[in-house]
């Protein structure tokens, strides 16, 4: 019998970090104990983490948010005191605060593995002090230089997901216990029969030749007096990936087998007893291994799980492991580092909005939302029953979602490169043990899907089945939000949010199914939008280290196409794709004001700029890609892209090279090296001069991209060629307006209101039109329901951003999520640093909404180093209503357009921190 659900989509969120964005005080914020002043301390963080367990840096950074019920509240000074148990070890003294950068520890050396606490005091604008209600904590990472832990592996290299175990005795009363665990590629830790964390697919992927991460868990409550058992469940991940089972999807476009021959586990369990003594339990030669119930577990191909092979006692004390084999030690030279960014988790769980029984033993589920993650099956049936599950983004071989009621099944036809058909060949098999309700979900495999099809080999042996969709991604906080009176714009924000969830997989992956590559060209395009929604600090810090490590494997300063790089191709990437390194680093510095970003990445970025300069021909930099997945057409009506013409490669490459040199110059200036700043600035001038000399048509006042290459008239990448120089301000003097108008004419007249841009040109289009306050025009472009554009996707039922404008082949890519910049910066009007007079670290903010003709109201909220910055506007007859929440330590300039004033171009009002409600009447701000 089949038991299904037919309910509206429900999403259950399990992240303990989630907070709403309607308040400046997040959930779980600490209050103030001694509060003579007007400030409330919230969100105390060390190294951008709440009570971290393995801080690596000897100069940890401290950050916090403040809130106040008073307008104009401001922090004038702060003081941090760090304690070793109850002893005071460092006092920052009273430090004047004029910016948003973290306060950096500058005391005595911090002892490895030791717990420290810290107290915060802040002074307000009246020099009145507030002290944090309680101390926060951080623990330093252990010193692994003399660690006795080995990398333990199964003796049979063919075993790709083995179980490892050992036992040990707890010799006294425990004060604290911390487990440091790593895997090549993944490791789950169990103590006394229980998994020690809700993290999944841990540790995060890296450039494995240069860096491996370990996770740290507080396991004090997991240990007991006397005999204890410890277990590791391993999987190869991408670190030692194989090409087993050719009938399963294995992505032959990625033939690189990884730097390791097989999975391995590493554990150091540090126990502190109440009498002051210490003990370490570690992986050693006495550990044993056995096969797990996972008979197949592949990062691309899926999983096969035989529940009949389960041994529920394998990770419990007293278990008879005499039949298990001794582990072998794997020699691993790659150094270990503590993982600082949040782990992947099952964060959202979706119930199906529709179910169908397609035939006897074949069931179909629609979760109403395309997700990156895996499925959860709840089953009852006879022992030995085989259940096969596969997910897909569309139905009936269509490239579009929908039509669930009339569907004959999920699409199975998507082929990726030479690697086979993803939806057909990426599957999970589960064999029931026949013991009541059984719940199965993958451990080491995730996918992209909206629909799930489940088949059983013996329908009469199935008693019941239910399914859920689990969204699995790096559990970074959602802090930003966007809402408006227009459901199309709301859906675009929704699609950006879920696309980012789908690609935040320990690194910014391209998609959660067929590729799972960290394409650099994707990441820098959605970085600004991601920063407006998520707390991305540690996510980007980690990936910037991946970029640095990847570059360090090369000898010439170049960068790989994908980072971490698991692909066979080791050729250097282009200025456009490699622009991810300088762009993301610069965005992160501008957002946070944290100079450590520059200190860690300036020299590698100089090397990248030098490499690009060395490739220049006639001062132009080219590459193999330009404006990826731009639309076009051929004579037979099929779509064809003209985004890779020779001259467009040179035009785009030179623009991105010049912008890279510009960023490096600004970094040098911020670090106090004026000589280097001048040298890199001169390179910018040389590149821009060459750009305009070669590609600017003075007679017609436009940039061109090689119309002689026999592309159809009007369909060579005219829009990208002209918008890209405008994005960076590289156009000839006094020509900006005419170039912009000709690009606009190409959109509105030549292409009937449609963009004709790929991922690079679309970023330029959104940024330029938003900066030029052409919001109504950009709204029309974004919502037009015909091909190509976001509106076409929405009309076809998209719940995430797709890879191609025509809908094929992938439905979970975030690279077109640049539209979020228009929503947050244009519609909500919250201008981030690097744009339009908003200063480093959001200290002074410009808020300039574009009150679109077709909207009645809109609101946006964006995270800053000080708190959540929120604006809501609403049209009320001839007046305009504004709500604004400005965090403590920010000031904001609110700008309204001339249409609300009779005698000025704009109406401006400077506001200190606080909550404000205004009506704009007759050109005046009237506070309510």
C-alpha positions in Angstrom: 0.0 0.0 0.0 1.2 3.5 -0.8 0.9 6.2 1.7 1.8 9.7 0.3 1.3 13.3 1.2 -0.6 15.9 -0.8 0.0 19.1 1.1 1.3 22.6 0.4 5.1 22.7 0.5 6.4 22.9 4.0 10.0 23.7 4.8 11.4 22.8 8.2 14.6 24.5 9.1 17.0 22.7 11.5 19.9 25.2 11.6 20.6 26.4 15.0 22.1 29.5 13.5 19.0 30.8 11.6 17.7 34.2 12.6 15.1 36.5 11.2 16.1 39.8 9.6 13.3 42.1 10.8 15.2 43.1 13.9 18.6 44.6 14.7 18.9 42.1 17.6 19.3 38.5 16.3 17.9 35.5 18.1 20.3 34.3 20.8 21.9 37.6 21.3 23.6 38.3 24.7 22.3 41.2 26.7 24.2 43.7 28.9 24.9 43.2 32.6 26.2 46.7 33.5 24.5 49.2 31.2 25.0 52.8 32.2 25.0 53.7 28.5 22.4 53.3 25.8 24.0 50.3 24.0 23.0 46.6 24.1 25.8 44.2 23.1 24.8 41.4 20.7 26.4 38.7 18.5 29.9 38.6 20.2 32.2 36.6 17.9 35.8 35.5 17.9 37.2 34.9 14.4 33.7 35.5 13.2 32.4 32.4 15.1 30.3 32.1 18.3 32.5 30.3 20.9 34.9 28.6 18.4 36.6 25.4 19.5 39.8 25.5 17.4 41.1 29.0 16.7 44.3 28.8 14.7 45.5 32.5 14.7 47.7 33.8 17.4 46.0 37.2 16.8 42.3 36.3 16.8 39.8 38.9 15.7 36.9 40.1 17.9 33.6 41.4 16.5 30.2 42.3 17.8 26.9 44.1 17.1 25.3 46.8 19.1 21.7 47.9 19.3 19.9 50.7 21.1 16.4 52.0 21.6 17.8 55.6 21.1 18.3 57.4 17.9 21.9 58.6 17.4 23.5 56.0 19.6 27.1 55.3 18.7 30.0 53.4 20.0 32.9 55.8 20.9 35.3 53.3 22.4 35.6 49.6 23.4 37.7 47.4 25.7 38.3 43.7 25.5 39.7 41.7 28.4 40.9 38.2 27.8 41.1 35.7 30.7 42.9 32.3 31.2 40.4 30.6 33.6 40.0 33.5 36.1 43.4 35.1 35.5 43.5 38.2 33.4 46.1 37.8 30.5 45.4 40.8 28.2 43.6 44.1 28.4 43.2 46.1 25.2 42.6 49.2 27.3 40.0 51.7 26.2 40.3 51.9 22.4 38.6 54.6 20.4 36.5 53.2 17.6 36.1 55.0 14.3 35.5 52.1 11.9 34.0 48.6 11.6 37.2 46.6 11.5 37.6 43.8 14.1 39.6 44.4 17.3 42.6 42.2 17.1 44.2 40.4 20.0 47.7 41.7 20.8 48.6 40.0 24.0 50.9 37.2 25.1 51.1 34.0 23.1 48.0 31.9 23.4 48.5 28.3 24.4 47.5 25.5 22.0 44.4 23.6 23.0 43.6 26.1 25.9 40.2 27.6 26.6 40.0 31.4 27.0 37.2 33.7 27.9 36.7 37.4 27.0 34.7 40.3 28.3 33.6 43.2 26.2 32.9 46.8 27.3 31.7 49.5 25.0 31.2 53.3 25.6 28.5 55.2 23.9 28.5 58.8 22.5 28.1 60.1 26.1 31.0 58.1 27.3 28.8 55.8 29.3 29.8 52.2 29.5 28.0 48.9 28.9 29.6 45.6 29.8 28.6 42.2 28.2 26.2 40.2 30.3 28.6 37.3 30.4 32.0 36.3 29.0 32.2 34.6 25.7 34.8 31.9 25.0 37.2 30.6 22.5 39.5 27.6 22.5 42.8 27.5 20.7 43.5 24.8 18.2 45.7 21.9 19.4 49.4 21.7 18.5 49.6 18.8 16.0 53.3 19.0 15.5 53.9 16.0 17.8 50.5 14.3 17.4 50.6 10.6 17.6 47.5 10.1 15.5 48.0 8.3 12.2 46.0 8.4 9.0 44.2 5.0 9.3 42.9 3.3 6.2 41.4 -0.1 5.3 43.9 -2.7 4.0 41.7 -3.3 1.0 42.0 -0.3 -1.3 38.7 -1.3 -3.0 36.7 -0.5 0.1 35.6 3.1 -0.5 33.4 3.6 2.6 34.8 1.5 5.5 34.0 1.6 9.2 36.9 2.1 11.6 36.7 1.5 15.4 38.6 1.3 18.7 38.0 1.2 22.4 39.5 3.0 25.3 39.0 3.6 29.0 38.1 6.8 30.7 40.2 6.9 33.9 38.5 9.5 36.0 36.0 12.3 36.1 36.1 14.4 32.9 36.3 18.2 32.9 36.3 18.5 29.1 36.8 16.4 26.0 37.3 17.6 22.5 37.6 15.4 19.4 39.5 16.6 16.4 38.6 14.5 13.3 39.4 14.5 9.7 38.9 12.3 6.7 40.2 11.7 3.2 37.7 12.9 1.9 34.8 12.5 4.6 34.6 11.2 8.1 31.7 10.8 10.5 32.6 10.4 14.2 30.7 8.1 16.6 31.1 7.7 20.3 29.4 5.0 22.3 26.8 4.4 19.6 25.9 8.0 18.7 27.1 10.4 15.9 28.8 13.3 17.7 27.6 16.1 15.3 24.8 16.9 13.0 27.3 18.1 10.4 27.4 16.1 7.2 30.0 15.5 4.4 32.7 16.8 6.7 35.4 18.1 6.4 35.0 20.7 3.7 36.6 20.1 0.3 40.0 21.7 -0.3 42.9 21.8 -2.7 43.9 18.5 -1.0 47.5 18.6 -2.1 48.0 21.8 0.0 45.5 21.7 2.8 43.3 19.3 4.8 40.8 20.4 7.4 39.7 18.8 10.6 36.6 19.5 12.6 36.5 19.9 16.3 33.6 18.7 18.5 32.9 19.1 22.2 32.3 15.5 23.2 32.4 15.9 27.0 28.9 14.6 27.3 29.5 11.7 25.0 32.0 9.9 27.2 31.3 7.7 30.2 33.4 6.2 33.1 35.2 3.0 32.1 35.1 1.5 28.7 34.2 3.7 25.7 34.0 3.0 22.0 35.0 5.3 19.1 34.1 4.8 15.5 34.8 6.5 12.1 32.7 6.1 9.0 34.8 7.1 6.0 34.2 7.9 2.4 36.5 8.9 -0.5 34.7 12.1 -1.4 36.7 13.9 -4.1 40.0 13.4 -2.3 40.4 9.8 -3.5 37.6 9.5 -6.0 37.4 6.4 -8.2 35.8 5.6 -11.5 34.0 2.4 -10.4 30.8 1.1 -11.9 30.7 2.7 -15.4 26.9 2.2 -15.5 26.7 4.9 -12.8 27.2 8.6 -13.5 30.9 9.3 -12.9 31.6 12.5 -14.9 34.3 11.5 -17.2 35.0 15.2 -18.0 36.7 15.0 -14.6 39.2 12.2 -14.9 41.6 13.3 -12.2 41.4 10.6 -9.5 42.5 12.8 -6.6 45.8 12.9 -4.8 45.1 9.9 -2.5 44.6 6.3 -3.4 41.8 5.6 -0.9 39.9 7.1 2.0 41.5 7.4 5.4 40.6 8.7 8.9 42.4 10.8 11.4 41.4 11.4 15.1 42.8 13.0 18.1 40.6 13.0 21.1 41.9 15.2 24.0 40.5 14.5 27.4 41.0 16.8 30.4 40.3 15.3 33.8 39.1 17.2 36.8 42.3 16.5 38.7 44.2 18.4 36.0 45.6 15.4 34.2 45.3 14.9 30.4 45.0 12.0 28.0 44.9 11.7 24.3 43.2 9.0 22.3 44.3 8.8 18.7 44.0 6.7 15.6 46.8 4.1 15.7 47.8 0.7 14.4 45.5 -1.0 16.9 42.4 0.3 15.3 40.4 -2.1 13.2 38.2 -1.8 10.1 35.3 -3.6 8.4 33.0 -3.1 5.5 30.0 -0.8 6.0 26.5 -1.3 4.7 27.4 1.2 1.9 28.3 -1.2 -0.9 28.7 1.7 -3.3 29.2 5.4 -2.4 30.3 7.8 -5.1 30.4 11.6 -5.1 28.8 11.6 -8.6 27.1 8.3 -9.0 25.1 7.9 -5.8 24.9 5.3 -3.1 23.9 1.7 -2.6 23.0 0.8 1.0 22.2 -2.7 2.2 20.5 -2.5 5.5 20.8 -6.2 6.0 24.5 -5.6 6.6 24.0 -3.2 9.4 25.6 -4.0 12.7 24.0 -1.7 15.3 26.7 -2.4 17.9 29.8 -1.7 15.9 30.4 1.7 17.6 29.5 0.6 21.1 31.8 -0.6 23.9 32.3 -4.3 24.4 31.6 -5.1 20.8 33.3 -8.3 19.5 35.5 -7.0 16.6 37.6 -10.2 16.4 36.5 -10.6 12.7 37.6 -7.1 11.8 40.9 -6.4 10.2 43.7 -4.2 11.4 44.1 -0.8 9.7 47.0 0.3 7.7 48.8 3.6 8.1 48.5 5.9 5.1 51.4 8.4 4.6 49.9 11.8 4.2 52.2 14.9 3.8 49.4 17.5 3.4 49.2 19.6 6.6 46.1 19.7 8.7 44.2 23.0 9.6 41.1 23.6 11.8 38.0 24.2 9.7 36.7 27.6 10.5 33.7 27.9 8.2 30.3 26.3 9.2 29.9 22.7 8.1 27.3 21.3 5.7 24.1 20.3 7.4 20.6 19.1 6.5 19.2 22.7 7.0 15.8 22.6 5.3 13.4 19.6 5.0 10.6 19.8 2.4 7.5 17.8 2.4 6.1 16.9 -1.1 3.3 19.1 -2.5 2.1 16.3 -4.6 2.5 12.5 -5.0 1.5 10.1 -7.7 1.7 6.3 -8.1 2.8 6.0 -11.7 2.3 2.2 -11.7 2.6 -0.6 -9.3 5.7 0.0 -7.3 6.6 3.3 -9.0 6.0 6.5 -7.0 6.6 10.1 -7.9 7.0 13.1 -5.6 7.0 16.8 -6.3 8.7 19.0 -3.6 7.6 22.2 -5.3 11.2 23.6 -5.1 14.4 22.6 -6.8 17.0 22.0 -4.2 20.6 20.8 -3.7 20.7 18.0 -1.3 19.2 14.5 -1.0 16.1 12.6 -0.3 14.8 10.9 2.8 12.8 7.8 2.6 10.7 6.3 5.4 9.9 2.7 4.6 8.2 -0.4 5.9 8.5 -3.7 4.0 9.8 -7.1 3.7 13.5 -7.9 4.2 15.4 -7.9 1.0 13.1 -5.4 -0.8 15.1 -3.2 -3.2 14.2 0.5 -3.4 15.7 2.6 -6.1 15.4 6.4 -6.0 16.6 9.0 -8.4 15.9 12.7 -8.6 15.4 15.1 -11.5 14.8 18.8 -12.1 12.1 18.2 -14.8 9.5 15.8 -16.0 8.7 13.9 -19.2 12.1 14.6 -20.9 11.1 18.3 -20.8 13.7 21.0 -20.2 11.1 22.8 -18.0 9.5 21.8 -14.7 5.8 21.4 -14.2 3.0 19.2 -15.5 3.1 16.9 -12.5 -0.5 15.7 -12.7 0.0 14.5 -16.3 3.5 13.2 -15.9 4.7 9.8 -16.9 7.8 10.1 -14.8 11.0 12.1 -14.3 13.3 13.1 -17.1 16.2 10.7 -17.6 17.7 12.1 -20.7 20.1 14.8 -19.6 23.6 13.9 -20.8 26.7 15.7 -19.4 29.8 15.6 -21.5 31.1 12.1 -21.9 30.0 11.1 -18.4 26.6 9.6 -19.2 23.1 10.7 -18.3 22.9 12.3 -14.9 19.3 11.7 -13.9 19.3 8.2 -15.2 22.7 7.1 -13.7 23.0 9.0 -10.5 20.8 7.0 -8.2 20.5 5.4 -4.7 19.6 1.8 -3.9 18.4 0.8 -0.5 17.7 -2.8 0.5 15.4 -3.2 3.5 16.3 -5.2 6.6 12.6 -5.8 7.3 12.6 -4.5 10.9 9.7 -2.0 11.4 10.1 1.5 10.0 13.4 2.2 8.3 14.6 5.7 7.4 17.2 6.1 4.7 19.0 9.1 3.4 22.4 9.3 1.7 25.5 10.2 3.7 28.2 11.1 1.1 26.2 12.0 -2.0 24.1 15.0 -2.8 22.2 15.9 -6.0 20.0 18.6 -7.5 16.3 17.8 -7.9 12.7 18.9 -7.5 11.1 15.6 -8.4 11.9 12.2 -6.9 11.0 8.9 -8.5 11.1 5.8 -6.3 10.8 2.2 -7.6 10.6 -1.0 -5.7 11.4 -4.4 -7.2 8.6 -6.3 -5.4 5.6 -4.0 -4.8 3.7 -6.6 -2.8 6.5 -6.6 -0.2 6.1 -2.9 0.4 3.9 -1.8 3.3 4.4 2.0 3.3 6.6 4.7 1.9 7.0 8.4 2.5 9.5 10.8 1.1 11.0 14.2 2.0 13.5 16.4 0.3 16.5 17.5 2.4 18.3 20.7 1.4 22.0 20.2 2.3 24.4 23.0 2.2 27.0 24.9 4.2 25.1 26.3 7.2 25.9 29.9 6.8 23.3 32.3 8.3 20.6 33.9 6.2 20.5 37.5 7.4 19.3 39.5 4.4 15.8 39.6 2.9 13.8 41.3 0.2 10.0 41.7 -0.3 7.9 43.9 -2.6 4.4 44.4 -4.0 5.6 42.6 -7.1 5.5 38.8 -7.0 7.9 38.5 -10.0 10.6 40.4 -8.1 9.9 38.4 -4.9 10.3 35.1 -6.9 13.6 36.4 -8.3 14.9 36.9 -4.8 13.6 33.5 -3.8 15.4 31.9 -6.8 18.6 33.6 -5.9 18.4 32.5 -2.2 17.8 28.9 -3.2 20.3 28.9 -6.0 23.0 30.0 -3.5 21.9 27.3 -1.0 22.3 24.8 -3.9 25.9 25.8 -4.6 27.2 26.5 -1.1 28.7 23.1 -0.7 31.9 23.7 1.3 33.0 25.9 -1.6 31.0 27.8 -4.2 30.2 24.9 -6.6 28.7 25.4 -10.0 25.8 23.1 -9.4 24.8 20.3 -7.0 24.6 17.5 -9.6 26.5 16.9 -12.7 29.6 19.1 -12.3 30.0 20.0 -8.6 33.0 22.2 -9.7 34.1 25.4 -8.1 34.0 27.4 -11.3 35.7 30.8 -10.6 33.7 32.5 -13.3 30.5 31.7 -11.5 31.5 32.7 -8.0 32.5 36.3 -8.5 29.3 37.0 -10.4 27.0 36.0 -7.5 29.3 37.2 -4.7 27.8 40.6 -4.2 24.3 39.1 -4.1 25.4 36.5 -1.7 26.9 39.1 0.6 23.5 40.9 0.7 21.7 37.7 1.9 24.1 35.5 3.9 26.8 35.9 6.5 29.5 35.0 4.0 32.7 36.1 5.8 34.1 32.6 6.7 32.8 31.0 3.6 34.7 33.4 1.4 37.8 33.4 3.7 37.9 29.7 3.2 37.5 29.8 -0.5 40.1 32.5 -0.9 42.6 30.1 0.8 41.5 27.5 -1.8 42.4 30.0 -4.5 45.7 30.8 -2.9 46.5 27.1 -2.5 45.5 26.3 -6.1 47.7 29.1 -7.4 50.6 27.9 -5.2 50.6 24.6 -7.1 51.5 26.5 -10.3 54.8 28.2 -10.9 53.8 31.3 -12.9 51.2 33.0 -10.7 48.3 31.8 -12.8 45.0 30.4 -11.5 42.9 27.3 -12.3 39.5 27.4 -14.0 37.9 25.6 -11.0 38.9 25.9 -7.4 39.4 23.5 -5.7 40.5 21.9 -8.9 39.5 18.2 -9.3 39.5 18.3 -13.1 42.1 16.8 -15.5 42.6 20.2 -17.1 45.4 22.1 -15.5 45.6 24.9 -18.0 45.5 28.4 -16.6 42.2 30.3 -16.6 41.4 33.6 -18.1 41.4 37.2 -16.7 37.6 37.0 -16.6 37.3 33.7 -14.7 40.4 34.3 -12.6 39.0 37.7 -11.7 37.2 35.8 -8.9 40.3 36.1 -6.8 40.8 39.9 -6.7 37.0 40.6 -7.0 35.9 38.4 -4.1 38.9 39.4 -1.9 38.1 43.1 -2.6 34.4 42.7 -1.9 35.1 40.9 1.4 37.5 43.6 2.5 35.1 46.4 1.5 32.2 44.7 3.3 34.1 43.9 6.5 36.8 46.6 6.8 39.1 43.7 7.8 42.6 44.4 6.6 43.7 40.8 7.2 42.1 39.9 3.9 44.6 42.1 2.2 47.5 41.0 4.2 46.9 37.3 3.4 46.1 37.7 -0.4 47.9 40.8 -1.6 51.1 39.1 -2.8 49.3 36.2 -4.6 47.1 38.8 -6.3 50.2 40.7 -7.4 51.5 37.4 -8.9 48.2 37.0 -10.7 48.3 40.5 -12.1 51.9 40.0 -13.2 51.0 36.7 -14.9 48.2 38.4 -16.8 50.5 41.3 -17.8 53.0 38.7 -19.2 50.3 37.3 -21.5 49.4 40.7 -23.1 49.8 41.1 -26.8 49.7 44.8 -27.9 48.7 45.5 -24.3 45.6 43.4 -24.7 44.9 40.4 -22.6 42.8 37.6 -24.0 41.6 34.1 -23.0 39.6 31.1 -24.0 36.3 32.4 -22.6 34.4 35.7 -22.8 30.7 35.9 -22.3 29.6 32.4 -21.4 26.1 31.1 -22.3 25.0 34.2 -24.1 21.9 33.7 -26.3 21.9 33.8 -30.1 20.4 32.0 -33.0 21.3 30.1 -36.2 19.5 30.0 -39.5 17.6 26.8 -38.6 16.2 28.5 -35.5 18.4 26.6 -33.1 20.2 28.6 -30.4 23.8 29.4 -30.9 26.1 31.6 -28.9 28.3 34.2 -30.4 29.9 35.0 -27.0 33.4 33.5 -27.8 34.5 35.6 -30.7 38.2 36.4 -30.8 37.8 40.1 -30.3 35.2 39.7 -27.5 37.7 37.5 -25.7 40.3 40.3 -26.0 37.9 43.0 -25.0 36.5 41.2 -21.9 40.0 39.9 -20.9 41.5 43.4 -21.1 38.6 44.9 -19.1 39.0 42.3 -16.4 42.8 42.6 -16.4 42.6 46.4 -16.0 40.1 46.0 -13.2 42.4 43.4 -11.5 45.3 45.9 -11.7 43.0 48.6 -10.3 42.1 46.4 -7.3 45.7 45.4 -6.7 46.6 49.1 -6.7 43.9 49.9 -4.2 45.1 47.1 -2.0 48.6 48.4 -2.1 47.4 51.8 -1.2 45.4 50.4 1.8 48.5 48.6 2.9 50.6 51.8 2.7 52.7 50.9 -0.4 52.2 54.0 -2.6 55.0 53.0 -4.9 53.3 49.7 -5.8 50.0 51.4 -6.1 51.4 53.8 -8.6 53.0 51.1 -10.7 49.8 49.1 -10.9 47.8 52.2 -11.6 50.0 52.9 -14.6 49.3 49.4 -15.9 45.6 50.2 -15.7 46.0 53.3 -17.8 48.0 51.4 -20.4 45.4 48.6 -20.6 42.5 51.0 -20.9 44.2 53.0 -23.6 44.8 49.9 -25.6 41.2 48.8 -25.0 39.8 52.0 -26.4 42.3 52.2 -29.2 41.5 48.7 -30.5 37.8 48.4 -29.8 36.2 51.8 -29.6 34.6 52.9 -32.9 35.0 56.7 -32.7 32.9 57.3 -35.8 29.8 55.4 -34.4 30.6 56.0 -30.7 30.4 52.3 -29.7 32.5 49.3 -28.8 32.5 46.5 -31.3 33.3 42.8 -30.9 34.3 41.7 -34.4 31.3 41.8 -36.7 33.5 40.6 -39.5 33.5 37.1 -37.9 30.3 36.3 -39.8 27.9 36.5 -37.0 24.3 37.4 -37.9 23.9 41.2 -38.2 22.9 42.7 -34.9 23.6 39.4 -33.1 27.2 39.6 -32.3 27.6 40.5 -28.6 27.0 44.2 -29.0 25.4 44.6 -25.5 28.2 43.0 -23.6 30.9 44.7 -25.7 29.5 48.1 -24.7 28.2 47.5 -21.2 31.4 45.8 -19.9 33.7 48.9 -20.3 30.9 51.0 -18.7 30.8 48.7 -15.7 34.4 49.6 -14.8 34.3 53.2 -16.0 36.8 52.5 -18.8 34.9 54.3 -21.6 36.4 57.4 -23.3 35.8 60.7 -21.6 32.3 62.2 -22.3 31.2 59.1 -24.2 29.4 57.2 -21.4 25.9 58.5 -22.1 25.9 57.9 -25.8 27.4 54.4 -25.4 24.7 53.6 -22.8 21.9 54.8 -25.0 23.1 52.8 -27.9 23.2 49.7 -25.7 19.7 50.5 -24.5 18.5 50.9 -28.1 19.9 47.5 -28.9 17.9 46.0 -26.1 14.7 47.8 -26.6 14.5 48.1 -30.4 16.8 45.5 -32.0 15.8 42.8 -29.5 12.3 43.8 -28.4 13.2 44.5 -24.8 15.5 41.5 -24.3 19.0 41.2 -23.1 21.4 39.3 -25.3 24.1 38.8 -22.7 25.8 35.8 -21.1 27.0 35.6 -17.5 29.6 38.3 -17.9 27.5 40.8 -19.9 24.5 40.2 -17.6 26.6 41.2 -14.6 27.6 44.4 -16.5 24.0 45.1 -17.5 22.7 44.8 -14.0 25.5 46.8 -12.4 25.4 49.6 -15.0 21.6 50.0 -15.2 21.4 50.0 -11.4 24.2 52.6 -11.0 22.5 54.7 -13.7 19.2 54.5 -11.8 17.5 52.9 -14.8 15.4 50.7 -12.5 12.2 50.8 -14.5 14.0 49.7 -17.6 15.9 47.0 -15.8 12.6 45.8 -14.3 11.1 45.4 -17.8 14.2 43.5 -18.9 14.1 41.2 -15.9 10.4 40.4 -16.1 9.7 40.1 -19.8 8.1 36.6 -20.1 9.7 35.6 -23.4 13.1 34.3 -24.2 15.7 35.2 -23.2 15.7 36.5 -19.6 14.7 35.8 -16.0 11.1 36.5 -16.8 11.1 33.6 -19.3 12.4 31.3 -16.6 9.7 32.5 -14.2 7.0 31.9 -16.8 8.4 28.3 -17.2 8.2 27.6 -13.5 11.7 28.2 -12.3 12.4 28.1 -8.6 16.1 28.6 -8.9 18.3 30.3 -11.5 19.3 28.1 -14.5 22.5 27.6 -16.4 21.2 28.6 -19.8 18.6 31.2 -20.9 16.8 28.5 -22.9 16.4 26.2 -19.8 18.9 23.5 -20.7 20.5 21.6 -19.2 20.9 22.5 -15.5 18.3 24.2 -13.2 20.6 25.1 -10.3 23.3 27.6 -11.1 23.8 30.9 -9.2 25.8 32.7 -11.8 22.8 34.7 -13.0 22.0 35.6 -9.4 23.6 39.0 -10.1 19.9 40.2 -10.4 20.0 40.3 -6.6 22.2 43.4 -6.8 19.3 45.2 -8.6 16.8 44.1 -5.9 18.9 45.2 -3.0 20.8 48.1 -4.4 18.3 49.4 -6.9 14.8 48.6 -5.6 15.6 48.6 -1.9 18.3 51.2 -2.4 20.8 49.8 0.0 24.1 50.7 -1.7 27.1 48.5 -0.5 30.7 49.6 -0.2 32.6 50.3 -3.4 29.6 52.0 -4.9 28.1 55.5 -4.7 29.6 56.9 -1.5 29.1 54.0 0.9 32.3 53.8 2.8 34.6 50.9 3.8 32.8 48.6 6.2 29.4 50.4 5.9 30.4 53.2 8.3 28.6 55.8 6.1 25.9 54.4 4.0 24.0 55.8 1.0 20.4 54.6 0.7 18.8 55.6 -2.6 15.8 53.5 -3.6 14.5 53.6 -7.1 10.7 53.9 -6.7 9.7 51.8 -9.6 6.6 52.8 -11.5 5.1 49.3 -11.3 5.7 48.8 -7.6 3.6 50.0 -4.6 6.2 49.1 -2.0 9.4 47.3 -1.3 11.7 46.5 1.6 15.2 45.0 1.9 17.5 44.1 4.8 21.2 43.6 4.4 23.8 42.4 6.9 26.7 44.8 7.8 29.5 44.5 10.4 27.3 46.6 12.7 23.9 44.8 12.4 21.1 44.6 9.9 20.4 47.6 7.8 16.8 47.7 6.7 14.7 50.0 4.5 11.0 49.9 3.5 9.3 52.3 1.2 5.7 52.6 0.3 3.8 54.9 -2.1 0.8 56.6 -0.4 -1.1 58.7 -2.9 1.2 61.7 -3.6 3.4 61.0 -0.6 6.1 58.5 0.1 6.4 56.5 3.3 9.8 55.3 4.5 10.9 53.1 7.3 14.6 52.8 8.0 16.6 50.9 10.7 20.2 52.0 10.8 22.5 50.0 13.0 24.6 51.6 15.8 27.9 52.9 14.3 26.3 53.6 11.0 25.1 56.9 9.5 23.0 56.9 6.4 22.2 59.4 3.7 18.6 58.8 2.5 18.1 60.0 -1.0 14.7 60.5 -2.8 14.3 61.4 -6.4 13.2 64.8 -7.8 9.7 63.5 -8.4 9.0 64.1 -4.7 10.4 67.6 -4.7 9.3 70.8 -6.5 12.6 72.6 -6.3 15.5 70.2 -6.2 17.0 67.3 -8.2 17.0 65.1 -5.2 15.9 65.2 -1.6 18.6 64.1 0.9 18.6 63.6 4.7 21.5 62.4 6.8 20.5 60.2 9.7 22.5 58.7 12.6 21.7 55.2 13.9 18.2 54.4 15.0 14.7 53.5 13.8 12.9 56.1 11.7 9.6 56.5 10.1 9.0 59.3 7.6 6.6 60.7 5.1 8.1 62.7 2.2 5.6 65.5 1.5 6.2 68.5 -0.7 9.9 67.8 -0.9 10.3 67.5 2.9 11.1 64.6 5.3 8.3 64.6 7.9 9.2 62.3 10.8 6.3 60.3 12.2 
